[in-house]
Amino acid sequence: MQIVQKIRCPNCGSEGERHYLSHSQLTRTQCPTCDYLMVSCTRTGRVIEAYAPGILARR
């Protein structure tokens, strides 16, 4: 079962979606406006995959 929640994109503020994928304990947050994507584990909170154009990685 998959639950879809409408959210504000953490990258650009536009309307995005958060998908709760119960069969795999993953949450996918995505925005069609700025192409933001983050997949994380709901059990551990670890980020599995992330893509956010316009955000620079800090070292």
PyMOL Python script that loads the backbone (N, CA, C, O; Angstrom):
from pymol import cmd

cmd.read_pdbstr("""\
ATOM      1  N   MET A   1       0.836  -1.184   0.000  1.00  0.00           N
ATOM      2  CA  MET A   1       0.000   0.000   0.000  1.00  0.00           C
ATOM      3  C   MET A   1       0.879   1.245   0.000  1.00  0.00           C
ATOM      4  O   MET A   1       1.914   1.284   0.666  1.00  0.00           O
ATOM      5  N   GLN A   2       0.466   2.248  -0.742  1.00  0.00           N
ATOM      6  CA  GLN A   2       1.226   3.495  -0.837  1.00  0.00           C
ATOM      7  C   GLN A   2       0.318   4.651  -0.440  1.00  0.00           C
ATOM      8  O   GLN A   2      -0.810   4.755  -0.921  1.00  0.00           O
ATOM      9  N   ILE A   3       0.809   5.517   0.437  1.00  0.00           N
ATOM     10  CA  ILE A   3       0.086   6.716   0.855  1.00  0.00           C
ATOM     11  C   ILE A   3       0.806   7.913   0.266  1.00  0.00           C
ATOM     12  O   ILE A   3       2.030   8.009   0.367  1.00  0.00           O
ATOM     13  N   VAL A   4       0.063   8.833  -0.352  1.00  0.00           N
ATOM     14  CA  VAL A   4       0.636  10.037  -0.944  1.00  0.00           C
ATOM     15  C   VAL A   4       0.115  11.245  -0.175  1.00  0.00           C
ATOM     16  O   VAL A   4      -1.091  11.395   0.020  1.00  0.00           O
ATOM     17  N   GLN A   5       1.034  12.104   0.259  1.00  0.00           N
ATOM     18  CA  GLN A   5       0.693  13.298   1.019  1.00  0.00           C
ATOM     19  C   GLN A   5       1.199  14.519   0.263  1.00  0.00           C
ATOM     20  O   GLN A   5       2.346  14.539  -0.183  1.00  0.00           O
ATOM     21  N   LYS A   6       0.358  15.535   0.117  1.00  0.00           N
ATOM     22  CA  LYS A   6       0.770  16.797  -0.509  1.00  0.00           C
ATOM     23  C   LYS A   6       1.537  17.613   0.533  1.00  0.00           C
ATOM     24  O   LYS A   6       1.077  17.784   1.662  1.00  0.00           O
ATOM     25  N   ILE A   7       2.718  18.118   0.139  1.00  0.00           N
ATOM     26  CA  ILE A   7       3.563  18.893   1.049  1.00  0.00           C
ATOM     27  C   ILE A   7       4.139  20.094   0.308  1.00  0.00           C
ATOM     28  O   ILE A   7       3.981  20.212  -0.907  1.00  0.00           O
ATOM     29  N   ARG A   8       4.795  20.967   1.026  1.00  0.00           N
ATOM     30  CA  ARG A   8       5.582  22.038   0.419  1.00  0.00           C
ATOM     31  C   ARG A   8       6.997  21.516   0.235  1.00  0.00           C
ATOM     32  O   ARG A   8       7.562  20.893   1.134  1.00  0.00           O
ATOM     33  N   CYS A   9       7.559  21.773  -0.926  1.00  0.00           N
ATOM     34  CA  CYS A   9       8.913  21.321  -1.238  1.00  0.00           C
ATOM     35  C   CYS A   9       9.915  22.014  -0.312  1.00  0.00           C
ATOM     36  O   CYS A   9       9.882  23.238  -0.186  1.00  0.00           O
ATOM     37  N   PRO A  10      10.800  21.259   0.335  1.00  0.00           N
ATOM     38  CA  PRO A  10      11.814  21.869   1.186  1.00  0.00           C
ATOM     39  C   PRO A  10      12.895  22.620   0.406  1.00  0.00           C
ATOM     40  O   PRO A  10      13.683  23.365   0.990  1.00  0.00           O
ATOM     41  N   ASN A  11      12.930  22.422  -0.904  1.00  0.00           N
ATOM     42  CA  ASN A  11      13.928  23.083  -1.744  1.00  0.00           C
ATOM     43  C   ASN A  11      13.420  24.409  -2.312  1.00  0.00           C
ATOM     44  O   ASN A  11      14.121  25.419  -2.231  1.00  0.00           O
ATOM     45  N   CYS A  12      12.213  24.423  -2.886  1.00  0.00           N
ATOM     46  CA  CYS A  12      11.724  25.631  -3.564  1.00  0.00           C
ATOM     47  C   CYS A  12      10.414  26.180  -3.007  1.00  0.00           C
ATOM     48  O   CYS A  12      10.044  27.309  -3.328  1.00  0.00           O
ATOM     49  N   GLY A  13       9.706  25.417  -2.188  1.00  0.00           N
ATOM     50  CA  GLY A  13       8.458  25.876  -1.602  1.00  0.00           C
ATOM     51  C   GLY A  13       7.218  25.588  -2.427  1.00  0.00           C
ATOM     52  O   GLY A  13       6.108  25.878  -1.982  1.00  0.00           O
ATOM     53  N   SER A  14       7.375  25.030  -3.608  1.00  0.00           N
ATOM     54  CA  SER A  14       6.224  24.668  -4.443  1.00  0.00           C
ATOM     55  C   SER A  14       5.528  23.443  -3.860  1.00  0.00           C
ATOM     56  O   SER A  14       6.005  22.837  -2.900  1.00  0.00           O
ATOM     57  N   GLU A  15       4.397  23.091  -4.455  1.00  0.00           N
ATOM     58  CA  GLU A  15       3.678  21.905  -3.992  1.00  0.00           C
ATOM     59  C   GLU A  15       4.404  20.646  -4.450  1.00  0.00           C
ATOM     60  O   GLU A  15       4.671  20.467  -5.639  1.00  0.00           O
ATOM     61  N   GLY A  16       4.716  19.784  -3.501  1.00  0.00           N
ATOM     62  CA  GLY A  16       5.379  18.522  -3.797  1.00  0.00           C
ATOM     63  C   GLY A  16       4.580  17.366  -3.228  1.00  0.00           C
ATOM     64  O   GLY A  16       3.449  17.543  -2.775  1.00  0.00           O
ATOM     65  N   GLU A  17       5.168  16.192  -3.252  1.00  0.00           N
ATOM     66  CA  GLU A  17       4.491  14.993  -2.759  1.00  0.00           C
ATOM     67  C   GLU A  17       5.438  14.180  -1.889  1.00  0.00           C
ATOM     68  O   GLU A  17       6.646  14.137  -2.123  1.00  0.00           O
ATOM     69  N   ARG A  18       4.870  13.548  -0.896  1.00  0.00           N
ATOM     70  CA  ARG A  18       5.617  12.588  -0.082  1.00  0.00           C
ATOM     71  C   ARG A  18       4.892  11.257  -0.195  1.00  0.00           C
ATOM     72  O   ARG A  18       3.707  11.148   0.118  1.00  0.00           O
ATOM     73  N   HIS A  19       5.624  10.250  -0.646  1.00  0.00           N
ATOM     74  CA  HIS A  19       5.082   8.904  -0.835  1.00  0.00           C
ATOM     75  C   HIS A  19       5.600   8.009   0.277  1.00  0.00           C
ATOM     76  O   HIS A  19       6.809   7.871   0.465  1.00  0.00           O
ATOM     77  N   TYR A  20       4.681   7.403   1.008  1.00  0.00           N
ATOM     78  CA  TYR A  20       5.041   6.438   2.048  1.00  0.00           C
ATOM     79  C   TYR A  20       4.864   5.049   1.462  1.00  0.00           C
ATOM     80  O   TYR A  20       3.748   4.627   1.162  1.00  0.00           O
ATOM     81  N   LEU A  21       5.973   4.343   1.303  1.00  0.00           N
ATOM     82  CA  LEU A  21       5.966   3.020   0.687  1.00  0.00           C
ATOM     83  C   LEU A  21       6.052   1.968   1.785  1.00  0.00           C
ATOM     84  O   LEU A  21       7.147   1.610   2.219  1.00  0.00           O
ATOM     85  N   SER A  22       4.913   1.474   2.233  1.00  0.00           N
ATOM     86  CA  SER A  22       4.856   0.599   3.404  1.00  0.00           C
ATOM     87  C   SER A  22       5.541  -0.752   3.191  1.00  0.00           C
ATOM     88  O   SER A  22       6.057  -1.334   4.145  1.00  0.00           O
ATOM     89  N   HIS A  23       5.553  -1.247   1.982  1.00  0.00           N
ATOM     90  CA  HIS A  23       6.145  -2.561   1.742  1.00  0.00           C
ATOM     91  C   HIS A  23       7.673  -2.558   1.876  1.00  0.00           C
ATOM     92  O   HIS A  23       8.277  -3.615   2.058  1.00  0.00           O
ATOM     93  N   SER A  24       8.302  -1.376   1.786  1.00  0.00           N
ATOM     94  CA  SER A  24       9.761  -1.336   1.837  1.00  0.00           C
ATOM     95  C   SER A  24      10.311  -0.386   2.903  1.00  0.00           C
ATOM     96  O   SER A  24      11.521  -0.167   2.955  1.00  0.00           O
ATOM     97  N   GLN A  25       9.453   0.183   3.753  1.00  0.00           N
ATOM     98  CA  GLN A  25       9.863   1.108   4.809  1.00  0.00           C
ATOM     99  C   GLN A  25      10.605   2.326   4.255  1.00  0.00           C
ATOM    100  O   GLN A  25      11.527   2.833   4.894  1.00  0.00           O
ATOM    101  N   LEU A  26      10.212   2.793   3.078  1.00  0.00           N
ATOM    102  CA  LEU A  26      10.854   3.952   2.467  1.00  0.00           C
ATOM    103  C   LEU A  26       9.867   5.105   2.330  1.00  0.00           C
ATOM    104  O   LEU A  26       8.665   4.892   2.168  1.00  0.00           O
ATOM    105  N   THR A  27      10.384   6.316   2.395  1.00  0.00           N
ATOM    106  CA  THR A  27       9.618   7.530   2.134  1.00  0.00           C
ATOM    107  C   THR A  27      10.306   8.262   0.995  1.00  0.00           C
ATOM    108  O   THR A  27      11.513   8.502   1.034  1.00  0.00           O
ATOM    109  N   ARG A  28       9.516   8.619  -0.031  1.00  0.00           N
ATOM    110  CA  ARG A  28      10.064   9.353  -1.174  1.00  0.00           C
ATOM    111  C   ARG A  28       9.405  10.728  -1.224  1.00  0.00           C
ATOM    112  O   ARG A  28       8.184  10.833  -1.342  1.00  0.00           O
ATOM    113  N   THR A  29      10.212  11.774  -1.135  1.00  0.00           N
ATOM    114  CA  THR A  29       9.729  13.147  -1.230  1.00  0.00           C
ATOM    115  C   THR A  29      10.204  13.697  -2.557  1.00  0.00           C
ATOM    116  O   THR A  29      11.387  13.609  -2.888  1.00  0.00           O
ATOM    117  N   GLN A  30       9.264  14.275  -3.330  1.00  0.00           N
ATOM    118  CA  GLN A  30       9.632  14.750  -4.657  1.00  0.00           C
ATOM    119  C   GLN A  30       8.866  16.012  -5.012  1.00  0.00           C
ATOM    120  O   GLN A  30       7.773  16.263  -4.504  1.00  0.00           O
ATOM    121  N   CYS A  31       9.471  16.812  -5.908  1.00  0.00           N
ATOM    122  CA  CYS A  31       8.857  18.054  -6.380  1.00  0.00           C
ATOM    123  C   CYS A  31       8.999  18.114  -7.896  1.00  0.00           C
ATOM    124  O   CYS A  31      10.116  18.080  -8.411  1.00  0.00           O
ATOM    125  N   PRO A  32       7.883  18.203  -8.617  1.00  0.00           N
ATOM    126  CA  PRO A  32       7.965  18.283 -10.073  1.00  0.00           C
ATOM    127  C   PRO A  32       8.450  19.646 -10.572  1.00  0.00           C
ATOM    128  O   PRO A  32       8.898  19.757 -11.713  1.00  0.00           O
ATOM    129  N   THR A  33       8.368  20.672  -9.743  1.00  0.00           N
ATOM    130  CA  THR A  33       8.763  22.017 -10.157  1.00  0.00           C
ATOM    131  C   THR A  33      10.274  22.178 -10.239  1.00  0.00           C
ATOM    132  O   THR A  33      10.791  22.673 -11.240  1.00  0.00           O
ATOM    133  N   CYS A  34      10.993  21.761  -9.187  1.00  0.00           N
ATOM    134  CA  CYS A  34      12.449  21.959  -9.154  1.00  0.00           C
ATOM    135  C   CYS A  34      13.240  20.656  -9.273  1.00  0.00           C
ATOM    136  O   CYS A  34      14.470  20.676  -9.228  1.00  0.00           O
ATOM    137  N   ASP A  35      12.548  19.525  -9.425  1.00  0.00           N
ATOM    138  CA  ASP A  35      13.183  18.217  -9.603  1.00  0.00           C
ATOM    139  C   ASP A  35      13.850  17.704  -8.324  1.00  0.00           C
ATOM    140  O   ASP A  35      14.770  16.890  -8.400  1.00  0.00           O
ATOM    141  N   TYR A  36      13.402  18.163  -7.153  1.00  0.00           N
ATOM    142  CA  TYR A  36      13.926  17.698  -5.861  1.00  0.00           C
ATOM    143  C   TYR A  36      13.498  16.255  -5.626  1.00  0.00           C
ATOM    144  O   TYR A  36      12.376  15.873  -5.957  1.00  0.00           O
ATOM    145  N   LEU A  37      14.394  15.457  -5.057  1.00  0.00           N
ATOM    146  CA  LEU A  37      14.087  14.068  -4.712  1.00  0.00           C
ATOM    147  C   LEU A  37      14.864  13.676  -3.473  1.00  0.00           C
ATOM    148  O   LEU A  37      16.061  13.944  -3.371  1.00  0.00           O
ATOM    149  N   MET A  38      14.179  13.037  -2.527  1.00  0.00           N
ATOM    150  CA  MET A  38      14.867  12.444  -1.381  1.00  0.00           C
ATOM    151  C   MET A  38      14.147  11.162  -1.007  1.00  0.00           C
ATOM    152  O   MET A  38      12.936  11.157  -0.789  1.00  0.00           O
ATOM    153  N   VAL A  39      14.906  10.074  -0.935  1.00  0.00           N
ATOM    154  CA  VAL A  39      14.385   8.783  -0.510  1.00  0.00           C
ATOM    155  C   VAL A  39      15.073   8.447   0.803  1.00  0.00           C
ATOM    156  O   VAL A  39      16.301   8.437   0.885  1.00  0.00           O
ATOM    157  N   SER A  40      14.272   8.171   1.832  1.00  0.00           N
ATOM    158  CA  SER A  40      14.849   7.869   3.142  1.00  0.00           C
ATOM    159  C   SER A  40      14.146   6.672   3.763  1.00  0.00           C
ATOM    160  O   SER A  40      13.027   6.323   3.388  1.00  0.00           O
ATOM    161  N   CYS A  41      14.818   6.058   4.713  1.00  0.00           N
ATOM    162  CA  CYS A  41      14.299   4.914   5.436  1.00  0.00           C
ATOM    163  C   CYS A  41      13.466   5.412   6.617  1.00  0.00           C
ATOM    164  O   CYS A  41      13.941   6.229   7.405  1.00  0.00           O
ATOM    165  N   THR A  42      12.239   4.929   6.745  1.00  0.00           N
ATOM    166  CA  THR A  42      11.385   5.374   7.845  1.00  0.00           C
ATOM    167  C   THR A  42      11.806   4.770   9.179  1.00  0.00           C
ATOM    168  O   THR A  42      11.495   5.326  10.233  1.00  0.00           O
ATOM    169  N   ARG A  43      12.497   3.659   9.149  1.00  0.00           N
ATOM    170  CA  ARG A  43      12.922   3.005  10.388  1.00  0.00           C
ATOM    171  C   ARG A  43      14.168   3.656  10.985  1.00  0.00           C
ATOM    172  O   ARG A  43      14.225   3.891  12.192  1.00  0.00           O
ATOM    173  N   THR A  44      15.168   3.950  10.148  1.00  0.00           N
ATOM    174  CA  THR A  44      16.436   4.488  10.648  1.00  0.00           C
ATOM    175  C   THR A  44      16.590   5.991  10.408  1.00  0.00           C
ATOM    176  O   THR A  44      17.393   6.640  11.079  1.00  0.00           O
ATOM    177  N   GLY A  45      15.827   6.555   9.454  1.00  0.00           N
ATOM    178  CA  GLY A  45      15.966   7.956   9.103  1.00  0.00           C
ATOM    179  C   GLY A  45      17.108   8.247   8.149  1.00  0.00           C
ATOM    180  O   GLY A  45      17.333   9.403   7.790  1.00  0.00           O
ATOM    181  N   ARG A  46      17.821   7.239   7.739  1.00  0.00           N
ATOM    182  CA  ARG A  46      18.950   7.424   6.827  1.00  0.00           C
ATOM    183  C   ARG A  46      18.483   7.773   5.419  1.00  0.00           C
ATOM    184  O   ARG A  46      17.478   7.254   4.933  1.00  0.00           O
ATOM    185  N   VAL A  47      19.228   8.657   4.780  1.00  0.00           N
ATOM    186  CA  VAL A  47      18.937   9.048   3.404  1.00  0.00           C
ATOM    187  C   VAL A  47      19.533   8.005   2.469  1.00  0.00           C
ATOM    188  O   VAL A  47      20.726   7.707   2.532  1.00  0.00           O
ATOM    189  N   ILE A  48      18.696   7.458   1.606  1.00  0.00           N
ATOM    190  CA  ILE A  48      19.118   6.436   0.649  1.00  0.00           C
ATOM    191  C   ILE A  48      19.587   7.098  -0.647  1.00  0.00           C
ATOM    192  O   ILE A  48      20.615   6.730  -1.215  1.00  0.00           O
ATOM    193  N   GLU A  49      18.810   8.081  -1.097  1.00  0.00           N
ATOM    194  CA  GLU A  49      19.132   8.783  -2.339  1.00  0.00           C
ATOM    195  C   GLU A  49      18.618  10.216  -2.219  1.00  0.00           C
ATOM    196  O   GLU A  49      17.552  10.444  -1.646  1.00  0.00           O
ATOM    197  N   ALA A  50      19.358  11.174  -2.750  1.00  0.00           N
ATOM    198  CA  ALA A  50      18.914  12.563  -2.707  1.00  0.00           C
ATOM    199  C   ALA A  50      19.443  13.316  -3.917  1.00  0.00           C
ATOM    200  O   ALA A  50      20.567  13.103  -4.371  1.00  0.00           O
ATOM    201  N   TYR A  51      18.589  14.208  -4.425  1.00  0.00           N
ATOM    202  CA  TYR A  51      18.960  15.071  -5.529  1.00  0.00           C
ATOM    203  C   TYR A  51      18.227  16.380  -5.339  1.00  0.00           C
ATOM    204  O   TYR A  51      16.997  16.401  -5.288  1.00  0.00           O
ATOM    205  N   ALA A  52      18.955  17.462  -5.233  1.00  0.00           N
ATOM    206  CA  ALA A  52      18.361  18.773  -5.051  1.00  0.00           C
ATOM    207  C   ALA A  52      19.144  19.794  -5.864  1.00  0.00           C
ATOM    208  O   ALA A  52      20.158  20.309  -5.393  1.00  0.00           O
ATOM    209  N   PRO A  53      18.694  20.093  -7.072  1.00  0.00           N
ATOM    210  CA  PRO A  53      19.396  21.084  -7.875  1.00  0.00           C
ATOM    211  C   PRO A  53      19.369  22.444  -7.191  1.00  0.00           C
ATOM    212  O   PRO A  53      18.348  22.856  -6.640  1.00  0.00           O
ATOM    213  N   GLY A  54      20.477  23.118  -7.232  1.00  0.00           N
ATOM    214  CA  GLY A  54      20.558  24.435  -6.631  1.00  0.00           C
ATOM    215  C   GLY A  54      21.068  24.443  -5.196  1.00  0.00           C
ATOM    216  O   GLY A  54      21.390  25.507  -4.665  1.00  0.00           O
ATOM    217  N   ILE A  55      21.148  23.283  -4.562  1.00  0.00           N
ATOM    218  CA  ILE A  55      21.692  23.204  -3.216  1.00  0.00           C
ATOM    219  C   ILE A  55      23.116  22.674  -3.310  1.00  0.00           C
ATOM    220  O   ILE A  55      23.337  21.586  -3.842  1.00  0.00           O
ATOM    221  N   LEU A  56      24.069  23.416  -2.807  1.00  0.00           N
ATOM    222  CA  LEU A  56      25.473  22.998  -2.848  1.00  0.00           C
ATOM    223  C   LEU A  56      25.809  22.181  -1.613  1.00  0.00           C
ATOM    224  O   LEU A  56      25.398  22.511  -0.500  1.00  0.00           O
ATOM    225  N   ALA A  57      26.556  21.119  -1.824  1.00  0.00           N
ATOM    226  CA  ALA A  57      27.001  20.298  -0.702  1.00  0.00           C
ATOM    227  C   ALA A  57      28.098  21.008   0.052  1.00  0.00           C
ATOM    228  O   ALA A  57      29.033  21.529  -0.556  1.00  0.00           O
ATOM    229  N   ARG A  58      27.999  21.037   1.370  1.00  0.00           N
ATOM    230  CA  ARG A  58      29.024  21.666   2.202  1.00  0.00           C
ATOM    231  C   ARG A  58      29.956  20.592   2.741  1.00  0.00           C
ATOM    232  O   ARG A  58      29.530  19.482   3.061  1.00  0.00           O
ATOM    233  N   ARG A  59      31.223  20.939   2.835  1.00  0.00           N
ATOM    234  CA  ARG A  59      32.209  19.979   3.352  1.00  0.00           C
ATOM    235  C   ARG A  59      32.720  20.421   4.681  1.00  0.00           C
ATOM    236  O   ARG A  59      33.557  19.743   5.277  1.00  0.00           O
TER     237      ARG A  59
END
""", "prot")
cmd.dss("prot")
cmd.show_as("cartoon", "prot")
cmd.util.cbc("prot")
cmd.orient("prot")
